[in-house]
Amino acid sequence: MRRRLHPLIASILVSLAFTAGFLFSHHRPPEAAERHSFALGTLVHLKLYGPGAEDALDGALDRLNELEDAFSVHRVGSDVARINESAGREPVPVRPETDRVLRLAREVARASGGAFDPTVGPLVSLWGIGTPAARIPGKEEILRTRGLVGWRDLIPPDGTEKGWKLARPGQALDLGGIAKGYAGDDLAERLRRRGILAGLLDLGGNILVFGPHPGGGNWTIGIQDPRKPRGTPLGSVTLEEGTVVTSGVYERFFEQQGVRYHHLLDPATGVPARSGLLSVTVVASSSALADALSTALFVLGPARSRSLLARYPAEVLFVTEDRKILLTPSLRRRFRLTDRSFTLRDLPGEKAP
């Protein structure tokens, strides 16, 4: 059995082809600062441009630690840990950022028919994928644990209840499919407010870029080939600003008797999703939304994703097990394929311009 505890490098590569001149000023380039660290259970890479960039990096890493205090399942006293401990009992008051994440998580859960479900915590614990305890549970265990998952049991505050609660004992939140995305949005907003001109935020493969590219033109973001070693792109997308988030079978998994068991669990079956996909990449303006959508779309697969895609302003790239790349038409105009062993196709029901 082979296990991976954490992604060792970002699942999406960022190509920063700088030119000699910068666009921010006719006289001198902006201050630049770069930092690698560990936060939210993953490696992060932050690169900022603008006055006070070095100090802004310190503040950004402090903010990531604050968000981990809110969202982490494993930190004692976090909002998520307290909600889980109180499952089936009293509601728990939470921080404003936790409230925002839970409301978006519940919205995407409803829109996706439960393909994304923030109450998947019991199944995550049962499989233990990405930990030394990873194993294949028995059918009875899966069936019993699956019964504890249900986004409708995540109850928001109302006129009488002043906090969030889980309806039944044994239920548990896991915000691994949305927390990094929210953190990227939060950091970008705060950095803009303090005068940072541009930046690249890589939170374990969740990429967010803002401001004009320091070398001119657009940002170019490489998409990981799911079947090759990390750092091997199959192509790239360009964008002025926004986020690129990928969910794939290569992120966390273990193998047993030649079968790969990945961490993208289907709440309806209780087992790793089998949708004929290797990865899903979502390009959008909101990283939190892209994060949740990438999980939901992976579980649903291309054929069942049309109604969900119609609800949100997002562009999508599916990589299938038979080496096809299915794209929304608007993304196809900005995607460049570099590995010709893949074949480009339009999404079912979509027509390329």
Secondary structure, 3 states (H helix, E strand, C coil): CEECCCCCCCCEEEECCCCCCCCCCCCCCCCEEEEEEEECCEEEEEEEECCCHHHHHHHHHHHHHHHHHHHCCCCCCCHHHHHHHCCCCCCECCCHHHHHHHHHHHHHHHHCCCCCCCCCHHHHHHHCCCCCCCCCCCHHHHHHHHCCCCHHHEECCCCCCCCEEECCCCCCCCCCCCHHHHHHHHHHHHHHHCCCCEEEEEECCEEEEECCCCCCCCEEEEEECCCCCCCCEEEEEEECCEEEEEEECCCCEEEECCEEEECCECCCCCCECCCCEEEEEEEECCHHHHHHHHHHHHHHCHHHCHHHHHHCCCEEEEEECCCEEEECHHHHCCEEECCCCCEEEECCCCCCC
